[in-house]
Amino acid sequence: MSEARGSGTGRGLRPQAGRPDHRSLRRRDRHHHPEPSMTRPFLQGHSDPTVQPVPASVVEQVDAADTTLSNPKRAVISLGSNLGNRLETLQGAVDALEDTPGVRIKAVSPVYETEPWGVEPGSQPSYFNAVVVLKTTLPPSSLLERAHAVEEAFNRVRDERWGPRTIDVDIVAYADVVSDDPRLTLPHPRAHERAFVLAPWHDVDPEAQLPGRGPVAALLAALTRAGVEPRADLELRLPE
């Protein structure tokens, strides 16, 4: 497979007017981008899985700060999906993160299609991957809690380490924090060897640094991009 090059079409933040109820995950109405083929279980009589309560611990820490984002920290989150409607799931995760108190999405990367890691070729569907850059007043532990809540909303199952999944929401980096905390290692311990993380991150932030590892551009240049292909025909939209 030839080396894939990022399209560099990641999108920056647009001004926002108004915020939804901070205690719910809510998908915004995107009637101006109809997706008639993107059917999901909640359209068949089930509740919308993206409508989930924000954990009380998160609300307590950031409710007051949400309107101002006083002293926010920059964080990078990697998204991946290889089950169901992958693009719609990634978009739902982006929207859910933006609807979190104390979080503002600054950029959403182009989409990449990636062969699964750690399994026999052809044994699983390929992944759609993307990176989100955000500003947040949440501490790392609460951001992790929110990431897990988004995964649970999309029925993420953790039966096997390299098993297929509806959604992965991984914290790649949080400010300049380097930590060996067993619950949340920062930066992500395998980010430096994953082109499907570094390529979309580099697309939206060419000067990015992975704490403790160096420039993302240099780390990416040292990796093969075989099995990591940009999908210029697909796009994730910034929440409005």
Residue frames as a rotation matrix with the C-alpha (Angstrom) as fourth column:
MET 1
0.579 0.816 0.000 0.00
0.816 -0.579 0.000 0.00
0.000 0.000 -1.000 0.00
SER 2
-0.133 -0.645 0.752 1.36
0.575 -0.669 -0.471 3.37
0.807 0.370 0.460 -0.96
GLU 3
-0.766 -0.227 -0.602 2.05
0.635 -0.413 -0.653 5.99
-0.100 -0.882 0.461 1.66
ALA 4
0.263 0.935 0.238 -1.09
0.904 -0.325 0.279 7.93
0.338 0.141 -0.930 2.52
ARG 5
-0.846 -0.495 0.197 -0.95
0.414 -0.844 -0.342 11.66
0.335 -0.208 0.919 2.85
GLY 6
-0.313 0.740 -0.596 -3.30
0.725 -0.219 -0.653 13.64
-0.614 -0.636 -0.468 5.05
SER 7
0.108 0.461 0.881 -5.66
0.922 -0.379 0.085 15.94
0.373 0.802 -0.466 3.20
GLY 8
-0.826 -0.514 -0.232 -5.05
0.563 -0.734 -0.380 18.72
0.025 -0.444 0.896 5.70
THR 9
-0.475 0.730 0.492 -8.71
0.012 -0.554 0.833 19.66
0.880 0.401 0.254 5.65
GLY 10
-0.359 0.322 -0.876 -9.32
0.922 0.267 -0.279 19.52
0.144 -0.908 -0.393 9.38
ARG 11
0.118 0.583 0.804 -11.62
0.409 -0.766 0.496 22.26
0.905 0.270 -0.329 10.53
GLY 12
-0.886 -0.462 -0.051 -11.18
0.275 -0.432 -0.859 24.96
0.374 -0.775 0.510 13.17
LEU 13
-0.445 0.721 -0.531 -13.68
0.803 0.057 -0.594 26.31
-0.398 -0.690 -0.604 15.65
ARG 14
-0.455 0.433 0.778 -16.49
0.354 -0.713 0.605 28.57
0.817 0.551 0.171 14.53
PRO 15
-0.870 0.195 0.452 -18.21
-0.474 -0.581 -0.662 30.97
0.134 -0.790 0.598 16.96
GLN 16
-0.635 0.673 -0.379 -21.14
0.628 0.736 0.255 29.36
0.451 -0.076 -0.889 18.74
ALA 17
-0.602 0.550 0.579 -24.42
-0.605 -0.788 0.119 30.91
0.521 -0.279 0.806 19.79
GLY 18
0.358 0.819 0.449 -26.18
-0.913 0.207 0.351 29.32
0.194 -0.536 0.822 22.72
ARG 19
-0.796 -0.596 -0.105 -25.61
-0.540 0.777 -0.324 26.05
0.275 -0.201 -0.940 24.52
PRO 20
0.053 0.825 -0.563 -27.91
-0.166 0.563 0.810 23.07
0.985 0.051 0.166 25.15
ASP 21
0.853 0.329 0.405 -28.86
-0.465 0.127 0.876 21.71
0.237 -0.936 0.261 28.57
HIS 22
-0.059 -0.996 0.063 -25.54
-0.902 0.026 -0.430 20.97
0.427 -0.082 -0.900 30.26
ARG 23
-0.281 -0.045 0.959 -26.90
-0.736 0.651 -0.185 17.89
-0.615 -0.758 -0.216 31.99
SER 24
0.642 0.481 0.597 -27.63
0.008 0.775 -0.632 15.93
-0.767 0.410 0.494 28.85
LEU 25
-0.699 -0.702 0.133 -25.71
0.080 0.108 0.991 14.63
-0.710 0.704 -0.019 25.88
ARG 26
0.411 0.911 0.025 -27.67
0.168 -0.049 -0.985 15.87
-0.896 0.409 -0.173 22.92
ARG 27
-0.507 -0.452 0.734 -27.13
0.791 0.096 0.605 15.62
-0.344 0.887 0.309 19.21
ARG 28
-0.492 0.320 -0.810 -27.87
-0.265 -0.941 -0.211 18.91
-0.829 0.111 0.548 17.52
ASP 29
0.576 0.751 0.323 -30.44
0.212 0.245 -0.946 19.04
-0.790 0.613 -0.018 14.76
ARG 30
-0.563 -0.783 -0.264 -28.51
-0.151 -0.216 0.965 18.57
-0.813 0.583 0.003 11.51
HIS 31
0.364 0.821 0.439 -31.51
0.352 0.315 -0.881 18.70
-0.862 0.476 -0.175 9.15
HIS 32
0.679 -0.164 -0.715 -29.41
-0.621 -0.648 -0.441 20.70
-0.391 0.744 -0.542 6.69
HIS 33
-0.462 -0.784 -0.414 -27.21
-0.882 0.454 0.124 17.59
0.091 0.423 -0.902 6.26
PRO 34
0.556 0.768 0.317 -29.78
-0.799 0.600 -0.051 14.77
-0.229 -0.225 0.947 5.83
GLU 35
-0.673 -0.728 -0.130 -28.38
-0.739 0.665 0.105 11.26
0.010 0.166 -0.986 6.04
PRO 36
0.305 0.952 -0.035 -31.33
-0.948 0.307 0.085 9.03
0.092 0.007 0.996 5.07
SER 37
0.370 -0.190 -0.909 -29.16
-0.226 0.931 -0.287 5.92
0.901 0.311 0.301 4.88
MET 38
-0.686 -0.719 0.111 -27.80
-0.242 0.082 -0.967 6.34
0.686 -0.690 -0.230 8.41
THR 39
0.453 0.890 -0.041 -30.37
-0.337 0.213 0.917 4.30
0.825 -0.402 0.397 10.33
ARG 40
-0.733 -0.662 0.158 -29.76
-0.361 0.181 -0.915 3.60
0.577 -0.727 -0.372 13.99
PRO 41
-0.660 0.482 -0.576 -31.60
0.628 0.775 -0.070 1.56
0.413 -0.408 -0.814 16.66
PHE 42
-0.699 0.416 -0.582 -33.11
0.364 -0.494 -0.790 4.58
-0.616 -0.764 0.194 18.41
LEU 43
-0.711 0.469 -0.524 -34.96
-0.695 -0.585 0.418 5.43
-0.111 0.661 0.742 15.20
GLN 44
-0.462 0.518 -0.720 -36.77
-0.172 0.744 0.646 2.12
0.870 0.422 -0.255 15.53
GLY 45
0.540 0.835 -0.105 -38.50
0.009 0.118 0.993 2.76
0.842 -0.537 0.056 18.82
HIS 46
0.265 -0.529 -0.806 -35.52
0.946 0.306 0.111 2.88
0.188 -0.791 0.582 21.16
SER 47
0.877 0.011 -0.480 -34.25
0.207 -0.911 0.358 5.93
-0.433 -0.413 -0.801 23.02
ASP 48
0.767 -0.630 0.119 -31.45
-0.187 -0.397 -0.899 7.97
0.614 0.667 -0.422 21.50
PRO 49
0.603 -0.559 -0.569 -28.20
0.773 0.586 0.243 6.53
0.198 -0.586 0.786 22.92
THR 50
-0.385 -0.785 0.486 -26.55
0.584 -0.615 -0.530 9.95
0.715 0.080 0.695 22.75
VAL 51
0.178 0.488 0.855 -28.96
-0.474 -0.719 0.509 11.32
0.862 -0.496 0.103 25.37
GLN 52
0.204 -0.244 -0.948 -27.21
0.719 0.695 -0.024 10.39
0.664 -0.677 0.317 28.58
PRO 53
0.987 0.158 -0.013 -26.88
0.121 -0.699 0.705 12.25
0.102 -0.698 -0.709 31.89
VAL 54
0.153 -0.954 0.258 -23.59
-0.303 -0.294 -0.907 13.95
0.941 0.061 -0.334 32.52
PRO 55
0.010 -0.183 -0.983 -22.04
0.773 0.625 -0.109 12.27
0.635 -0.759 0.148 35.61
ALA 56
0.889 0.451 -0.077 -22.74
0.383 -0.642 0.664 14.32
0.250 -0.620 -0.744 38.72
SER 57
0.357 -0.831 -0.427 -19.05
0.649 -0.109 0.753 14.56
-0.672 -0.546 0.500 39.55
VAL 58
-0.489 -0.498 0.716 -18.40
0.868 -0.354 0.348 16.23
0.080 0.792 0.605 36.21
VAL 59
0.311 0.709 0.633 -21.26
0.568 -0.673 0.474 18.68
0.762 0.212 -0.612 36.62
GLU 60
0.860 0.052 -0.508 -20.13
0.491 -0.358 0.794 19.67
-0.141 -0.932 -0.333 40.10
GLN 61
0.009 -0.976 -0.219 -16.59
0.738 -0.142 0.659 20.46
-0.674 -0.168 0.719 38.97
VAL 62
-0.814 -0.501 0.294 -17.32
0.540 -0.465 0.702 22.46
-0.215 0.730 0.649 35.85
ASP 63
0.142 0.955 0.260 -20.89
0.990 -0.136 -0.041 23.79
-0.004 0.263 -0.965 35.86
ALA 64
0.663 0.126 -0.738 -19.87
0.334 -0.932 0.140 27.27
-0.670 -0.340 -0.660 36.99
ALA 65
-0.254 -0.897 -0.363 -16.81
-0.077 -0.355 0.932 27.42
-0.964 0.264 0.022 34.75
ASP 66
-0.107 0.190 0.976 -18.62
0.811 0.585 -0.025 26.30
-0.576 0.788 -0.217 31.61
THR 67
0.824 0.548 0.146 -19.63
0.527 -0.644 -0.555 29.76
-0.210 0.534 -0.819 30.43
THR 68
0.804 -0.543 -0.242 -16.16
-0.533 -0.839 0.113 31.22
-0.265 0.038 -0.964 30.69
LEU 69
0.819 -0.555 -0.146 -13.75
0.451 0.780 -0.435 28.27
0.355 0.291 0.889 30.37
SER 70
0.782 -0.535 0.321 -11.45
-0.621 -0.717 0.318 30.03
0.060 -0.447 -0.892 32.81
ASN 71
-0.102 -0.963 0.250 -7.87
-0.915 0.189 0.356 28.77
-0.390 -0.192 -0.901 32.44
PRO 72
0.868 0.493 0.062 -8.72
-0.427 0.804 -0.413 25.93
-0.254 0.331 0.909 30.03
LYS 73
-0.199 -0.901 0.384 -6.27
-0.386 0.433 0.815 23.19
-0.901 0.014 -0.434 29.13
ARG 74
0.079 0.134 -0.988 -5.66
-0.994 0.088 -0.067 21.84
0.078 0.987 0.140 25.65
ALA 75
-0.154 -0.080 0.985 -6.40
-0.347 0.938 0.022 18.15
-0.925 -0.338 -0.172 25.13
VAL 76
-0.431 -0.030 -0.902 -6.27
-0.888 0.194 0.418 15.78
0.162 0.981 -0.110 22.18
ILE 77
-0.032 0.522 0.852 -8.71
-0.469 0.745 -0.474 12.90
-0.883 -0.415 0.221 21.83
SER 78
-0.865 -0.262 -0.427 -8.54
-0.501 0.438 0.747 10.05
-0.009 0.860 -0.510 19.33
LEU 79
0.127 0.958 0.256 -11.75
-0.730 0.265 -0.630 8.52
-0.672 -0.107 0.733 17.97
GLY 80
-0.831 -0.357 -0.427 -12.14
-0.554 0.595 0.582 5.18
0.046 0.721 -0.692 16.22
SER 81
0.094 0.893 0.441 -15.02
-0.653 0.389 -0.650 2.96
-0.752 -0.227 0.619 15.08
ASN 82
-0.813 -0.325 -0.483 -15.23
-0.582 0.471 0.663 -0.28
0.012 0.820 -0.572 13.11
LEU 83
-0.743 0.661 0.103 -18.78
0.641 0.748 -0.173 -1.45
-0.191 -0.063 -0.980 13.82
GLY 84
0.205 0.945 -0.255 -22.10
0.726 -0.321 -0.608 -0.13
-0.656 -0.061 -0.752 12.58
ASN 85
0.746 0.089 0.660 -22.32
0.548 -0.645 -0.533 3.20
0.378 0.759 -0.530 10.80
ARG 86
0.028 -0.882 -0.470 -18.79
0.999 0.014 0.035 4.32
-0.024 -0.471 0.882 11.53
LEU 87
-0.674 -0.309 0.672 -19.00
0.437 -0.899 0.025 7.89
0.596 0.310 0.741 10.25
GLU 88
0.243 0.855 0.457 -22.28
-0.083 -0.451 0.888 8.59
0.966 -0.254 -0.038 12.02
THR 89
0.712 -0.033 -0.701 -20.88
0.656 0.389 0.647 7.17
0.251 -0.921 0.299 15.25
LEU 90
-0.395 -0.911 -0.121 -17.77
0.913 -0.375 -0.159 9.35
0.099 -0.173 0.980 15.04
GLN 91
-0.497 0.271 0.825 -19.94
0.089 -0.929 0.359 12.40
0.863 0.252 0.437 14.41
GLY 92
0.616 0.781 -0.100 -22.11
0.130 0.025 0.991 11.51
0.777 -0.623 -0.086 17.39
ALA 93
0.349 -0.580 -0.736 -19.03
0.937 0.242 0.253 11.25
0.032 -0.778 0.628 19.59
VAL 94
-0.693 -0.575 0.435 -17.79
0.595 -0.797 -0.105 14.67
0.407 0.186 0.894 18.43
ASP 95
-0.092 0.758 0.646 -21.18
-0.114 -0.652 0.749 16.21
0.989 -0.005 0.147 19.20
ALA 96
0.727 0.391 -0.564 -21.33
0.435 0.373 0.819 14.51
0.531 -0.841 0.101 22.59
LEU 97
-0.156 -0.864 -0.478 -17.92
0.986 -0.110 -0.122 15.81
0.053 -0.491 0.870 23.58
GLU 98
-0.732 -0.099 0.674 -18.87
0.239 -0.964 0.119 19.35
0.638 0.248 0.729 22.57
ASP 99
0.220 0.923 0.314 -22.06
-0.184 -0.277 0.943 19.09
0.958 -0.266 0.109 24.64
THR 100
0.200 -0.259 -0.945 -20.01
0.868 0.495 0.048 18.36
0.455 -0.830 0.324 27.76
PRO 101
0.992 0.115 0.048 -19.85
0.075 -0.860 0.504 21.12
0.099 -0.496 -0.862 30.40
GLY 102
0.562 -0.822 -0.093 -16.39
-0.311 -0.314 0.897 22.64
-0.767 -0.475 -0.432 30.39
VAL 103
-0.251 -0.628 0.737 -15.41
0.559 0.527 0.640 21.41
-0.790 0.573 0.219 26.92
ARG 104
0.570 0.352 -0.742 -15.02
-0.435 -0.637 -0.636 23.35
-0.697 0.685 -0.211 23.66
ILE 105
0.432 -0.383 0.817 -14.05
0.730 0.681 -0.066 21.60
-0.530 0.624 0.573 20.43
LYS 106
0.162 -0.473 -0.866 -11.36
-0.287 -0.862 0.417 23.60
-0.944 0.181 -0.276 18.63
ALA 107
-0.241 -0.278 -0.930 -10.68
-0.969 0.016 0.247 21.37
-0.053 0.961 -0.273 15.61
VAL 108
0.515 0.385 0.766 -11.83
-0.256 0.922 -0.291 18.10
-0.818 -0.046 0.573 14.05
SER 109
-0.491 -0.865 -0.101 -9.43
-0.410 0.127 0.903 16.22
-0.769 0.485 -0.417 11.80
PRO 110
-0.108 0.341 -0.934 -9.99
-0.937 0.279 0.210 14.56
0.332 0.898 0.289 8.44
VAL 111
0.672 0.412 0.616 -11.17
-0.577 0.813 0.085 10.94
-0.465 -0.412 0.783 8.55
TYR 112
-0.427 -0.797 -0.427 -8.75
-0.901 0.415 0.127 8.07
0.076 0.439 -0.895 7.98
GLU 113
0.808 0.565 -0.170 -9.55
-0.555 0.825 0.103 4.45
0.199 0.011 0.980 7.20
THR 114
-0.176 -0.920 0.351 -7.28
-0.978 0.124 -0.165 2.07
0.108 -0.372 -0.922 9.09
GLU 115
0.074 0.104 -0.992 -6.67
-0.167 0.982 0.090 -1.66
0.983 0.159 0.090 9.16
PRO 116
0.901 0.332 0.280 -7.30
-0.319 0.069 0.945 -3.13
0.295 -0.941 0.168 12.65
TRP 117
-0.126 -0.960 0.250 -4.34
-0.879 -0.009 -0.477 -3.73
0.460 -0.280 -0.843 14.95
GLY 118
-0.588 -0.336 0.735 -3.42
-0.772 0.504 -0.387 -7.02
-0.241 -0.795 -0.556 16.58
VAL 119
0.260 0.731 0.631 -5.74
-0.307 0.682 -0.664 -9.30
-0.916 -0.020 0.402 14.58
GLU 120
-0.395 -0.343 0.852 -5.59
0.601 0.605 0.522 -11.45
-0.695 0.719 -0.033 11.46
PRO 121
-0.873 0.054 -0.484 -5.99
-0.354 -0.753 0.554 -9.42
-0.334 0.655 0.677 8.24
GLY 122
-0.629 0.697 -0.343 -9.59
-0.376 0.113 0.920 -9.45
0.680 0.708 0.191 7.08
SER 123
-0.635 0.370 -0.678 -10.95
0.657 0.720 -0.223 -10.76
0.405 -0.587 -0.701 10.38
GLN 124
-0.114 0.597 -0.794 -12.55
0.705 -0.514 -0.488 -7.42
-0.700 -0.616 -0.362 11.30
PRO 125
0.716 0.362 0.597 -13.95
0.671 -0.592 -0.446 -4.42
0.192 0.720 -0.667 9.43
SER 126
-0.386 -0.851 0.355 -11.58
0.707 -0.521 -0.478 -1.51
0.592 0.066 0.803 8.95
TYR 127
-0.068 0.267 -0.961 -11.68
0.856 -0.479 -0.194 1.47
-0.512 -0.836 -0.196 11.29
PHE 128
0.397 0.063 0.916 -12.62
0.437 -0.890 -0.128 5.06
0.807 0.451 -0.381 10.65
ASN 129
0.024 -0.495 -0.869 -10.30
0.989 -0.117 0.094 7.21
-0.149 -0.861 0.486 12.77
ALA 130
0.351 0.021 0.936 -10.14
0.313 -0.945 -0.096 10.92
0.883 0.327 -0.338 13.58
VAL 131
-0.504 -0.535 -0.677 -8.69
0.849 -0.166 -0.501 13.28
0.156 -0.828 0.538 16.17
VAL 132
0.628 0.681 0.377 -10.40
0.501 -0.725 0.474 16.06
0.596 -0.108 -0.796 18.09
VAL 133
-0.655 -0.753 -0.064 -8.48
0.582 -0.448 -0.678 18.98
0.482 -0.482 0.732 19.61
LEU 134
0.440 0.892 0.100 -10.32
0.523 -0.346 0.779 20.68
0.730 -0.291 -0.619 22.45
LYS 135
-0.641 -0.469 0.608 -10.03
-0.275 -0.599 -0.752 23.14
0.716 -0.649 0.255 25.31
THR 136
0.285 0.759 -0.585 -11.37
0.336 0.492 0.803 22.04
0.897 -0.426 -0.115 28.68
THR 137
-0.050 -0.209 0.977 -11.67
-0.835 -0.528 -0.156 23.03
0.548 -0.823 -0.149 32.32
LEU 138
0.925 0.378 -0.036 -12.13
-0.313 0.812 0.493 19.37
0.215 -0.445 0.869 33.25
PRO 139
0.035 -0.907 0.420 -9.24
-0.852 0.193 0.487 17.68
-0.523 -0.375 -0.766 35.03
PRO 140
-0.614 -0.350 -0.707 -7.90
-0.733 0.585 0.347 14.58
0.292 0.732 -0.616 33.24
SER 141
-0.957 0.234 0.172 -9.84
0.118 0.855 -0.506 12.17
-0.265 -0.463 -0.845 35.47
SER 142
-0.112 0.974 -0.196 -13.17
-0.047 -0.203 -0.978 13.83
-0.993 -0.100 0.069 34.69
LEU 143
-0.021 0.041 -0.999 -12.39
-0.969 -0.246 0.011 14.03
-0.245 0.968 0.045 30.99
LEU 144
-0.904 -0.317 -0.285 -11.70
-0.370 0.916 0.155 10.29
0.212 0.246 -0.946 31.10
GLU 145
-0.653 0.736 0.180 -15.00
0.213 0.407 -0.888 9.74
-0.727 -0.542 -0.422 32.88
ARG 146
0.162 0.723 -0.672 -16.77
-0.549 -0.500 -0.670 11.64
-0.820 0.478 0.316 30.13
ALA 147
-0.422 -0.389 -0.819 -14.94
-0.901 0.277 0.333 9.69
0.097 0.878 -0.468 27.41
HIS 148
-0.995 0.071 0.067 -16.14
0.055 0.976 -0.211 6.45
-0.080 -0.206 -0.975 28.99
ALA 149
-0.279 0.953 -0.118 -19.69
0.022 -0.116 -0.993 7.82
-0.960 -0.279 0.011 29.18
VAL 150
0.066 0.244 -0.968 -19.62
-0.922 -0.355 -0.152 8.53
-0.381 0.902 0.202 25.45
GLU 151
-0.787 -0.402 -0.467 -18.34
-0.553 0.795 0.249 5.01
0.272 0.455 -0.848 24.76
GLU 152
-0.844 0.504 0.181 -21.10
0.251 0.671 -0.698 3.52
-0.473 -0.544 -0.693 26.90
ALA 153
-0.075 0.847 -0.526 -23.73
-0.437 -0.502 -0.746 5.62
-0.896 0.174 0.408 25.13
PHE 154
0.170 0.062 -0.984 -22.70
-0.981 0.103 -0.163 3.96
0.091 0.993 0.078 21.88
ASN 155
0.898 0.364 0.248 -22.69
-0.408 0.898 0.161 0.48
-0.164 -0.246 0.955 23.45
ARG 156
0.062 -0.955 -0.289 -18.95
-0.814 0.119 -0.569 -0.01
0.578 0.271 -0.770 23.53
VAL 157
0.981 0.192 0.033 -18.15
-0.182 0.844 0.505 -3.61
0.069 -0.501 0.863 24.57
ARG 158
0.165 -0.977 0.135 -14.78
-0.968 -0.187 -0.168 -4.54
0.190 -0.103 -0.976 26.11
ASP 159
0.934 0.270 0.235 -14.82
-0.313 0.934 0.172 -8.34
-0.173 -0.234 0.957 25.74
GLU 160
0.547 -0.793 0.270 -11.37
0.803 0.588 0.098 -8.64
-0.237 0.163 0.958 24.17
ARG 161
-0.029 -0.654 -0.756 -8.37
0.394 -0.703 0.592 -6.35
-0.918 -0.281 0.278 23.92
TRP 162
-0.859 -0.367 -0.357 -8.23
-0.176 -0.443 0.879 -6.06
-0.481 0.818 0.316 20.13
GLY 163
-0.390 0.792 0.470 -11.90
0.790 0.550 -0.272 -6.81
-0.474 0.265 -0.840 19.54
PRO 164
-0.520 0.302 0.799 -14.13
0.544 -0.603 0.583 -4.76
0.658 0.738 0.149 17.25
ARG 165
-0.487 0.364 -0.794 -15.91
0.714 -0.357 -0.602 -1.82
-0.502 -0.860 -0.086 18.83
THR 166
0.491 0.759 0.427 -18.57
0.870 -0.452 -0.197 0.72
0.044 0.468 -0.883 18.02
ILE 167
0.745 -0.237 0.623 -16.40
-0.094 -0.963 -0.254 3.54
0.660 0.131 -0.740 19.34
ASP 168
0.078 -0.775 -0.627 -13.05
0.985 0.155 -0.070 4.22
0.151 -0.612 0.776 20.96
VAL 169
0.783 0.067 0.618 -12.63
0.022 -0.997 0.080 7.55
0.621 -0.049 -0.782 22.76
ASP 170
0.398 -0.759 -0.516 -9.01
0.910 0.399 0.114 7.81
0.120 -0.515 0.849 23.94
ILE 171
0.951 -0.223 -0.214 -7.27
-0.150 -0.938 0.314 10.75
-0.271 -0.266 -0.925 25.59
VAL 172
0.632 -0.759 0.158 -4.02
0.566 0.312 -0.763 11.10
0.529 0.571 0.627 23.66
ALA 173
-0.570 -0.821 -0.037 -2.60
0.670 -0.438 -0.599 14.13
0.476 -0.366 0.800 25.46
TYR 174
0.690 0.704 -0.170 -3.64
0.666 -0.525 0.530 16.64
0.284 -0.478 -0.831 28.10
ALA 175
0.911 -0.412 0.011 -1.66
-0.404 -0.886 0.229 19.90
-0.085 -0.213 -0.973 28.17
ASP 176
0.108 -0.947 -0.302 1.96
-0.719 0.136 -0.681 18.99
0.686 0.291 -0.667 28.95
VAL 177
0.434 0.145 0.889 1.05
-0.853 0.384 0.354 16.37
-0.290 -0.912 0.290 31.53
VAL 178
-0.171 -0.472 -0.865 3.22
-0.481 0.806 -0.345 13.26
0.860 0.357 -0.364 31.75
SER 179
-0.042 0.293 0.955 1.80
-0.987 0.137 -0.086 10.73
-0.156 -0.946 0.283 34.20
ASP 180
-0.765 -0.245 -0.595 2.08
-0.347 0.936 0.060 7.00
0.542 0.252 -0.802 34.92
ASP 181
-0.394 0.719 0.572 -1.22
-0.797 0.043 -0.603 6.88
-0.458 -0.693 0.556 36.78
PRO 182
-0.918 -0.030 0.395 -2.53
0.101 0.947 0.306 3.34
-0.383 0.321 -0.866 36.13
ARG 183
0.024 0.996 0.086 -6.04
0.533 0.060 -0.844 4.64
-0.846 0.066 -0.529 35.53
LEU 184
0.959 0.242 0.151 -4.95
0.257 -0.508 -0.822 7.19
-0.122 0.827 -0.549 32.93
THR 185
0.011 -1.000 0.015 -1.43
0.734 0.018 0.679 7.21
-0.679 0.004 0.734 31.54
LEU 186
0.957 0.285 -0.055 -0.55
0.191 -0.761 -0.621 10.51
-0.219 0.583 -0.782 29.86
PRO 187
-0.220 0.592 -0.776 0.24
-0.966 -0.241 0.091 10.88
-0.133 0.769 0.625 27.11
HIS 188
0.831 0.550 0.085 -1.35
-0.523 0.824 -0.216 7.73
-0.189 0.135 0.973 25.70
PRO 189
0.239 -0.858 0.454 1.40
-0.356 0.358 0.863 5.09
-0.903 -0.368 -0.220 25.99
ARG 190
-0.153 -0.293 0.944 1.09
0.675 0.667 0.316 3.93
-0.722 0.686 0.096 22.37
ALA 191
0.772 0.526 -0.356 0.26
0.144 -0.691 -0.708 7.21
-0.619 0.496 -0.610 20.64
HIS 192
0.174 -0.800 -0.575 3.83
-0.677 -0.521 0.520 7.69
-0.715 0.299 -0.632 19.40
GLU 193
-0.812 -0.506 0.290 3.68
-0.182 0.693 0.697 4.46
-0.554 0.514 -0.655 17.38
ARG 194
-0.124 0.867 0.483 0.22
0.716 0.415 -0.561 4.86
-0.687 0.277 -0.672 15.87
ALA 195
-0.953 -0.236 0.190 0.03
0.297 -0.598 0.744 6.57
-0.062 0.766 0.640 12.49
PHE 196
-0.256 0.936 0.243 -3.76
0.679 -0.005 0.734 6.53
0.688 0.353 -0.634 12.69
VAL 197
0.535 0.323 -0.781 -3.46
0.795 -0.506 0.335 8.90
-0.287 -0.800 -0.527 15.67
LEU 198
-0.235 -0.765 -0.599 -0.49
0.460 -0.631 0.625 11.00
-0.857 -0.128 0.500 14.58
ALA 199
-0.755 -0.089 0.649 -1.57
0.653 -0.194 0.733 11.57
0.061 0.977 0.204 10.95
PRO 200
0.220 0.884 0.414 -4.94
0.744 -0.426 0.515 13.19
0.631 0.194 -0.751 11.69
TRP 201
0.587 -0.087 -0.805 -3.45
0.657 -0.530 0.536 15.08
-0.473 -0.844 -0.254 14.63
HIS 202
-0.508 -0.852 -0.127 -0.71
0.548 -0.433 0.716 16.47
-0.665 0.294 0.687 12.38
ASP 203
-0.375 0.443 0.815 -3.36
0.839 -0.211 0.501 17.49
0.394 0.871 -0.292 9.82
VAL 204
0.628 0.746 0.221 -5.05
0.558 -0.630 0.541 19.86
0.543 -0.216 -0.811 12.27
ASP 205
0.925 -0.380 0.025 -1.93
-0.285 -0.646 0.708 20.92
-0.253 -0.662 -0.706 14.22
PRO 206
0.745 -0.649 -0.151 1.33
0.163 0.397 -0.903 20.58
0.646 0.649 0.402 12.23
GLU 207
-0.121 -0.828 0.548 3.34
-0.491 -0.430 -0.758 22.06
0.863 -0.361 -0.355 15.14
ALA 208
0.785 0.560 0.266 1.91
-0.494 0.305 0.814 19.68
0.375 -0.770 0.516 17.74
GLN 209
-0.456 -0.887 0.065 4.14
-0.694 0.309 -0.650 18.09
0.556 -0.342 -0.757 20.37
LEU 210
0.568 0.514 -0.643 3.49
0.044 0.761 0.647 14.78
0.822 -0.396 0.410 22.10
PRO 211
0.596 -0.350 0.723 4.59
-0.781 -0.463 0.420 15.39
0.187 -0.815 -0.549 25.71
GLY 212
0.361 -0.568 0.740 7.75
-0.492 0.558 0.668 13.47
-0.792 -0.605 -0.078 26.52
ARG 213
0.341 -0.156 0.927 8.13
0.593 0.801 -0.084 12.26
-0.729 0.579 0.366 22.92
GLY 214
-0.686 -0.667 -0.292 8.68
0.236 -0.583 0.777 15.33
-0.689 0.464 0.557 20.77
PRO 215
-0.510 0.477 -0.716 7.16
-0.751 -0.653 0.099 16.78
-0.420 0.588 0.691 17.59
VAL 216
0.321 0.730 0.603 4.26
-0.159 0.670 -0.726 14.85
-0.934 0.137 0.331 16.12
ALA 217
0.769 -0.054 -0.637 5.67
-0.638 -0.138 -0.758 15.51
-0.047 0.989 -0.141 12.63
ALA 218
-0.255 -0.955 -0.149 8.94
-0.940 0.281 -0.195 13.76
0.228 0.090 -0.969 13.49
LEU 219
-0.469 0.160 0.869 7.19
-0.434 0.815 -0.384 10.83
-0.769 -0.557 -0.313 15.17
LEU 220
0.615 0.784 0.082 4.92
-0.250 0.293 -0.923 10.42
-0.748 0.547 0.377 12.16
ALA 221
0.491 -0.499 -0.714 7.83
-0.860 -0.144 -0.490 10.57
0.142 0.855 -0.499 9.70
ALA 222
-0.565 -0.775 0.282 9.42
-0.819 0.569 -0.077 7.60
-0.101 -0.274 -0.956 11.48
LEU 223
-0.263 0.572 0.777 6.34
-0.179 0.762 -0.622 5.40
-0.948 -0.303 -0.098 10.95
THR 224
-0.967 0.129 0.218 4.93
0.248 0.308 0.919 3.59
0.051 0.943 -0.330 7.96
ARG 225
-0.499 0.857 -0.125 1.48
-0.716 -0.490 -0.498 4.71
-0.488 -0.159 0.858 6.89
ALA 226
-0.804 0.219 -0.552 0.65
-0.244 0.727 0.642 1.37
0.542 0.651 -0.531 5.31
GLY 227
-0.457 0.724 -0.516 -2.94
0.773 0.610 0.172 0.54
0.439 -0.320 -0.839 6.17
VAL 228
-0.150 0.386 -0.910 -3.73
0.632 -0.670 -0.388 4.13
-0.760 -0.634 -0.144 7.16
GLU 229
-0.633 -0.027 0.773 -5.49
0.752 -0.257 0.607 5.89
0.183 0.966 0.183 4.29
PRO 230
-0.823 0.380 -0.422 -7.11
-0.158 -0.867 -0.472 9.35
-0.545 -0.322 0.774 4.23
ARG 231
-0.326 0.807 0.493 -10.78
0.923 0.384 -0.018 9.40
-0.203 0.449 -0.870 3.21
ALA 232
-0.972 -0.134 -0.191 -11.16
0.093 -0.973 0.210 12.71
-0.214 0.186 0.959 1.41
ASP 233
-0.579 0.815 0.032 -14.74
0.056 0.001 0.998 11.75
0.813 0.580 -0.046 0.52
LEU 234
0.253 0.640 -0.725 -15.77
0.809 0.271 0.521 11.77
0.530 -0.719 -0.449 4.19
GLU 235
-0.510 -0.393 0.765 -16.04
-0.036 -0.879 -0.475 14.67
0.860 -0.270 0.434 6.62
LEU 236
-0.142 0.429 -0.892 -16.79
0.984 0.163 -0.078 15.19
0.112 -0.889 -0.445 10.27
ARG 237
0.168 0.315 0.934 -18.55
0.320 -0.914 0.251 18.47
0.932 0.257 -0.254 10.97
LEU 238
-0.923 -0.384 0.022 -17.70
0.152 -0.416 -0.897 20.81
0.353 -0.825 0.442 13.80
PRO 239
-0.202 0.877 -0.436 -20.65
0.972 0.126 -0.198 21.11
-0.119 -0.464 -0.878 16.20
GLU 240
-0.337 0.158 0.928 -22.62
0.436 -0.848 0.303 24.28
0.835 0.506 0.217 15.53
